[in-house]
């Protein structure tokens, strides 16, 4: 009888010890599962900006600088997934501020990944992004500098746009998945600017909406004097036709993306 009691006590002690040892590791696993990772925010102007392109009206564009001033960039984990093509509101479960103060970047830099910020954030799928394009200290939200050439004519251009922009975007769309952050890992998010929406693309059919909705460069070239085009938003509004100015401002309003993913 005494042996049986000792045996039972031994089993009880062992069971208690086992229960204690299972608590500590599981607690550690919870901590590991919620360990922050790093989001790297990049700005991307694509090869149109870095390498140049031919507009829908056959002007060959080469950019020296494309300055964009970004601000108030936030990444979200949303439920349900945000669809920018509808009027449904964005419903964030997690919100992370990636950039609070305005920062000007040059999209024409040769680097494919222009790093805007690197932020520690909780793991999860960041399937929405919002940001603003705001005036720099000089007052422009967007500055395009470079040359345009057609039929032996070359125009040096400096175009300063003061149009404020605000985008709310869904999931990143591209060859590489972005926005999925595992515990202790790294991911990228991207603000993408499609300048072919502004000037069109000679490689795309003329009746494609990309070209029919784009201004091209011809109306801007008509404003050049002695091969120089130095204009701002006020000049463009005054000297372009009302239709061309509306086409330009609407095209700029729609050039913000996340990869090939759309924005509202």
C-alpha positions in Angstrom: 0.0 0.0 0.0 2.8 2.4 0.9 4.6 1.7 -2.3 1.4 2.4 -4.3 0.9 5.8 -2.6 4.5 6.8 -3.3 4.1 5.7 -6.9 0.9 7.7 -7.3 2.6 10.7 -5.7 5.5 10.3 -8.1 3.1 10.2 -11.1 1.4 13.4 -9.8 4.7 15.2 -9.3 5.9 14.2 -12.7 2.6 15.3 -14.3 2.8 18.6 -12.6 6.4 19.1 -13.8 5.4 18.2 -17.3 2.5 20.7 -17.2 4.9 23.4 -16.0 7.4 22.7 -18.8 4.7 22.9 -21.5 3.7 26.4 -20.4 7.1 28.1 -20.8 7.8 27.0 -24.4 4.3 27.8 -25.6 4.7 31.3 -24.1 8.0 31.7 -25.9 6.4 30.6 -29.2 3.7 33.3 -28.8 6.4 35.9 -28.4 8.2 34.6 -31.5 5.0 34.6 -33.5 4.4 38.2 -32.9 7.9 39.4 -33.4 8.1 42.5 -35.6 9.7 42.5 -39.0 10.9 45.2 -41.3 9.0 47.0 -44.1 11.1 48.8 -46.7 9.1 51.4 -48.6 10.4 52.1 -52.1 9.4 54.6 -54.8 9.4 53.4 -58.4 9.1 55.3 -61.7 9.9 52.3 -63.9 12.1 52.2 -67.0 10.0 54.9 -68.6 11.7 57.3 -66.2 15.1 55.7 -65.8 15.8 54.8 -69.5 13.5 57.1 -71.4 10.7 56.2 -73.9 8.8 57.4 -77.0 5.5 59.1 -76.4 2.3 58.3 -78.2 3.0 61.3 -80.6 6.6 60.0 -81.2 8.6 62.4 -79.1 11.7 60.6 -77.6 11.8 61.6 -73.9 14.9 61.4 -71.7 14.5 62.4 -68.1 17.4 63.9 -66.1 15.4 64.3 -63.0 11.8 63.5 -61.9 11.2 64.9 -58.4 8.2 63.8 -56.5 7.4 64.9 -52.9 5.8 62.1 -50.9 4.0 62.4 -47.5 1.7 60.7 -45.1 2.3 57.1 -46.3 0.6 54.4 -44.4 0.4 50.6 -44.9 -2.6 48.6 -43.8 -3.7 45.1 -43.1 -7.4 45.2 -44.1 -10.3 42.9 -43.6 -12.0 42.5 -46.0 -9.3 43.2 -48.7 -9.6 46.7 -50.0 -10.8 47.1 -53.6 -9.9 50.5 -55.0 -12.2 50.0 -58.0 -15.3 50.2 -55.7 -16.7 52.7 -53.3 -16.3 50.3 -50.3 -14.4 51.9 -47.4 -10.9 50.7 -46.4 -11.3 48.8 -43.1 -7.9 48.5 -41.5 -7.1 45.9 -38.8 -3.5 47.1 -38.5 -2.1 50.5 -39.6 1.6 51.3 -39.8 2.9 54.8 -40.6 5.8 54.4 -43.1 6.4 58.1 -43.7 5.0 61.1 -41.8 7.2 64.1 -42.9 7.3 65.1 -46.6 10.3 63.6 -48.5 11.3 64.5 -52.1 12.7 61.6 -54.2 14.2 61.6 -57.7 12.6 58.8 -59.6 15.1 59.2 -62.5 17.9 57.8 -60.4 19.5 54.7 -61.8 18.7 52.6 -58.7 15.7 50.4 -59.3 14.8 50.5 -55.6 14.7 54.1 -54.3 14.4 53.5 -50.5 12.0 56.0 -48.9 11.9 54.5 -45.4 12.5 51.3 -43.4 10.0 50.7 -40.5 9.6 47.9 -37.9 6.0 46.5 -38.1 3.9 43.6 -36.9 3.8 40.5 -39.2 0.9 40.0 -41.5 -0.3 40.7 -45.1 -0.1 44.4 -45.8 -2.7 44.5 -48.6 -3.4 48.3 -48.8 -1.3 51.5 -49.0 -2.2 55.1 -48.9 0.0 58.2 -49.7 0.0 61.8 -50.7 2.0 63.8 -53.2 2.4 67.3 -51.6 4.2 70.6 -52.5 7.9 70.7 -51.8 9.5 73.8 -50.3 9.6 75.2 -53.8 5.8 74.7 -54.1 5.8 71.9 -56.7 4.5 68.4 -56.1 6.1 67.1 -59.3 9.1 68.4 -61.3 10.1 66.9 -64.7 13.4 67.8 -66.2 15.0 66.4 -69.4 14.9 66.6 -73.1 12.4 65.7 -75.8 13.5 65.0 -79.4 11.5 64.5 -82.6 12.4 65.0 -86.3 15.7 66.7 -85.5 14.2 69.1 -83.0 15.3 69.0 -79.4 13.5 70.7 -76.5 14.9 71.1 -73.0 12.1 71.0 -70.6 11.5 71.9 -67.0 7.9 71.3 -66.0 6.8 72.1 -62.4 3.4 70.7 -61.4 1.7 72.0 -58.3 -1.2 69.5 -58.4 -1.7 67.9 -54.9 -2.5 64.1 -55.1 -3.8 61.5 -52.8 -4.0 57.8 -53.4 -5.5 54.8 -51.5 -4.4 51.6 -53.1 -5.1 47.9 -52.8 -2.7 44.9 -52.9 0.6 45.2 -54.8 0.4 43.5 -58.2 3.6 42.4 -60.0 6.0 39.5 -60.7 7.2 39.5 -57.1 4.8 39.4 -54.2 5.2 42.3 -51.8 3.6 43.2 -48.5 3.7 39.8 -46.9 5.7 40.2 -43.6 6.5 37.1 -41.6 7.7 37.2 -38.0 11.2 38.6 -37.8 11.3 38.9 -41.6 11.4 41.6 -44.3 9.2 42.7 -47.1 8.8 45.7 -49.5 6.0 48.0 -50.3 6.0 50.2 -53.3 4.6 53.6 -54.5 4.7 53.3 -58.3 4.3 56.1 -60.9 3.2 55.3 -64.4 4.4 58.2 -66.6 3.1 56.4 -69.8 -0.4 57.4 -68.5 0.7 61.1 -68.9 2.5 61.0 -72.2 1.3 57.7 -73.8 3.5 55.0 -75.3 4.4 54.6 -79.0 4.6 50.8 -78.4 1.0 50.6 -77.4 -1.8 50.7 -80.0 -3.1 54.2 -80.6 -6.7 53.3 -79.7 -5.7 51.8 -76.3 -7.1 53.7 -73.4 -3.5 54.3 -72.2 -3.0 56.5 -75.2 -6.4 57.9 -75.8 -6.4 59.2 -72.2 -2.8 60.5 -72.3 -1.8 64.0 -73.3 1.4 63.2 -75.3 4.2 65.7 -75.5 3.1 67.6 -78.6 0.8 70.1 -76.8 3.7 70.9 -74.4 6.2 71.2 -77.2 4.0 73.9 -78.8 4.7 76.1 -75.7 8.5 75.9 -76.1 10.5 79.0 -77.0 13.8 78.6 -78.8 14.0 75.0 -77.8 13.3 75.7 -74.1 10.2 74.8 -72.2 10.0 76.2 -68.7 6.4 76.0 -67.4 4.5 75.6 -64.1 0.9 74.7 -63.5 -0.3 78.3 -63.8 1.4 78.7 -67.2 0.0 75.3 -68.4 -3.5 76.2 -67.3 -3.2 79.6 -69.1 -1.6 78.4 -72.4 -2.9 74.9 -73.0 -6.4 74.5 -74.4 -9.0 73.8 -71.7 -9.3 70.2 -73.0 -5.6 69.6 -73.0 -5.2 71.0 -69.5 -8.0 68.8 -68.2 -6.4 65.7 -70.0 -3.0 66.5 -68.3 -4.4 66.9 -64.8 -6.6 63.8 -65.1 -3.6 61.8 -66.4 -1.4 62.9 -63.5 -4.2 62.1 -61.0 -4.3 58.5 -62.3 -0.6 57.8 -62.6 -0.2 56.5 -59.0 -0.2 52.7 -58.6 1.2 49.8 -56.5 3.1 47.9 -59.2 0.3 47.3 -61.7 -2.3 47.4 -58.9 -4.8 50.3 -59.0 -5.4 53.1 -56.6 -8.5 55.2 -55.8 
